[in-house]
Amino acid sequence: MKQRLGFEAQELPPEVILDIQNTAHRARADILTMTTLAKSGHPGGSMSSIDIYATLYACAKVFPGDPDREDRDRIIVSHGHTSPGVYATLARCGFFDIDDAICGFRQAWSPFEGHIERQVPGVEWSTGNLGQGLSAGCGMALASRLTRKPFHVFVCMGDGEQQKGQVSEARRFAVKYGLSNLTAIVDYNGLQISGSIRDVMYQDIRACWEADGWRVLEIDGHDVPAIYGALREAVHAGDQVCILARTVMGKGVPDMENQARYHGAPLDEEAHARAMTALGQQNRLEHYRELRTEARTRVPDFKAVSPQPRVDPGPPREYTRDNRTDNRSAFGHALADIGRNNPDVPVAVFDCDLAVSVKTGAFASVRPDAFFQAGIQEHHAAVAAGALATQGVLTFWADFGVFAAAETYNQQRLNDINQSNLKVVATHCGLDVGEDGKTHQAIDYIGLMRNLHGCRVIVPADPNETDRVIRHIATEPGMFFVALGRSKLDVITTEDGRPLFGGDYRFEYGKLVEVRQGLDIAIISTGTVTHHAVAAWDLLRESGYSALLYHAPTPLLVDDDSLIHAAVRGVILTCEDHNVNGGLGTTVTERLQQLGLPPTVIKLGVRGYQPSGPSGSLFARAEFDAASIAETAKLVIERPR
Ligand SMILES: Cc1ncc(C[n+]2csc(CCOP(=O)(O)OP(=O)(O)O)c2C)c(N)n1
């Protein structure tokens, strides 16, 4: 199919309309062959969306020969299960060979996964978990503004998908920030897996979009000139437009039309043959079955890119005994410094109605245009920020730990899958949240984030380390989760009173930091608990014992040299303001096992939800305050071995 590159023309010339219609027609056969060959997939919605896809990919500014061109329009398909339709259209537009898509669909050796994947040229965002695409679209629409690269963002969605709450979060955000370069297109086929969208969960889709401030255009979603006309109007409008495209599930094959069962079921081979006849297309099932073995050897070699801009982190701030503060304030100051030092670099900070507590206010004053208040819409904020962070914008999202991890775990998982460079800064983590009580105790974030293969977790000890960590992650591509507590803290010092994380200290991911030396036992602590571990070390010394104390800022990775040095003491005490399962203690135990080292690990940490109260008393209750650490260490040292 020929590319049009833009929506300038008032109308499409007849030969272009015919070209698009032919593409959609051939793509229908591709969809059916792909799904029948794979014996799975979602043909019904693919066929209702296909005229939209064919028109959109033909006319938007996308470049099959250069899929990552910076000024391309972004097309996000939020109902990622319509992958057969997306792959067929992209192939027919020249992004890759249709044979590869048909043969490789849902095969482990190929990128053509069951739900669309960013590794496929032309796919902007991996989706499948419904309801997230519009948020990703908001992030990309913001990227256009912040990077000053004019492009349009189109988000295709299902109608059943409209039931997800995150869709309305994204709608409101788009209106608030005037994202007129964002257009939504809903495939309004009236069906979802369990039947009619009316019966499954009634919703007045048009009214919902309008209530949130969008203008709605209703069209026949199989009429190419009408689709073009609506897209053209939306692209040139100065407001947010949603195109409700009335379609028919399974469109084109009479046996499939309006049948919810074909939402997620392929045709069997006989029905496939009948469908090819109905479509007037050659039945090439056998051909493709044979081609599969050969196709396996020519998987397209394409890697999605997620650029992160270079920033000058600026000189670190140094906190001393005289300026006692909390880690979150140190984060806020470092963030404001980065914003101030890099006026020409696209940066963004997202907040969910907690700026005062998470300390992003200073940044907001320095760079008001780069500060995005998403309201109490964490699912949306996580994805919008995550998508923005794949587009050359240094992006931070700060929130309470309980919302940044547990509340939005699936969104973070998709950010990870999409190779986002998002920097999540989670404050009020652990029992250090204090008086807020159980619902606000983020005591599982290390355990959760350890499942994300690309996300690095950092838990700094004091304001100096926090400052260095924030400047470090601003210069490092990739996704980070930085966990901070709530309390005001003294600066951790060396034995002779110098700030431990000041001077020429350089943060290094995975490296344990030696805080104190000693022989009788090794203590490894993370985050703010290191303060208590230092105090415990003093108590032990008063009792005539000596402990080796390491601080572990990266609880998912501990370096072997330090671990071996600790292991020589025979017993390692791990201390963390986190569930004892899944946190630092787990990492240490596992690594020792892998190294074949015998020492006993005693894990101090959270063993159950705690009540609300001052964090010091909660630490004592959970038995990882200074006195408890020292007491446990003494018992272990004095135990006959
Ligand atoms: C968050 C989430 N919940 C459930 C599913 C499982 N699921 C896949 S498709 C689908 C129905 C989608 O309906 P619709 O958006 O109307 O798409 P269509 O049936 O038109 O293809 C469901 C529930 C999912 N993928 N994501």
PDBQT file of the ligand as one rigid body, heavy atoms in Angstrom, charges set to zero:
ROOT
HETATM    1  C1  LIG A 701      -7.180  -5.515  31.995  1.00  0.00    +0.000 C 
HETATM    2  C2  LIG A 701      -7.662  -6.669  31.159  1.00  0.00    +0.000 A 
HETATM    3  N1  LIG A 701      -8.709  -7.400  31.592  1.00  0.00    +0.000 NA
HETATM    4  C3  LIG A 701      -9.145  -8.459  30.870  1.00  0.00    +0.000 A 
HETATM    5  C4  LIG A 701      -8.550  -8.796  29.697  1.00  0.00    +0.000 A 
HETATM    6  C5  LIG A 701      -9.010 -10.005  28.911  1.00  0.00    +0.000 C 
HETATM    7  N2  LIG A 701      -9.662  -9.564  27.651  1.00  0.00    +0.000 N 
HETATM    8  C6  LIG A 701      -9.026  -9.601  26.487  1.00  0.00    +0.000 A 
HETATM    9  S1  LIG A 701      -9.924  -8.970  25.255  1.00  0.00    +0.000 SA
HETATM   10  C7  LIG A 701     -11.239  -8.675  26.276  1.00  0.00    +0.000 A 
HETATM   11  C8  LIG A 701     -12.506  -8.060  25.749  1.00  0.00    +0.000 C 
HETATM   12  C9  LIG A 701     -12.239  -6.785  25.055  1.00  0.00    +0.000 C 
HETATM   13  O1  LIG A 701     -13.394  -6.291  24.472  1.00  0.00    +0.000 OA
HETATM   14  P1  LIG A 701     -13.308  -5.144  23.399  1.00  0.00    +0.000 P 
HETATM   15  O2  LIG A 701     -12.493  -4.038  23.916  1.00  0.00    +0.000 OA
HETATM   16  O3  LIG A 701     -14.693  -4.810  23.017  1.00  0.00    +0.000 OA
HETATM   17  O4  LIG A 701     -12.516  -5.798  22.188  1.00  0.00    +0.000 OA
HETATM   18  P2  LIG A 701     -13.171  -6.647  21.006  1.00  0.00    +0.000 P 
HETATM   19  O5  LIG A 701     -14.050  -7.677  21.634  1.00  0.00    +0.000 OA
HETATM   20  O6  LIG A 701     -13.925  -5.693  20.192  1.00  0.00    +0.000 OA
HETATM   21  O7  LIG A 701     -12.007  -7.248  20.286  1.00  0.00    +0.000 OA
HETATM   22  C10 LIG A 701     -10.938  -9.060  27.570  1.00  0.00    +0.000 A 
HETATM   23  C11 LIG A 701     -11.856  -8.958  28.714  1.00  0.00    +0.000 C 
HETATM   24  C12 LIG A 701      -7.438  -8.015  29.290  1.00  0.00    +0.000 A 
HETATM   25  N3  LIG A 701      -6.748  -8.299  28.187  1.00  0.00    +0.000 N 
HETATM   26  N4  LIG A 701      -7.040  -6.949  30.014  1.00  0.00    +0.000 NA
ENDROOT
TORSDOF 0
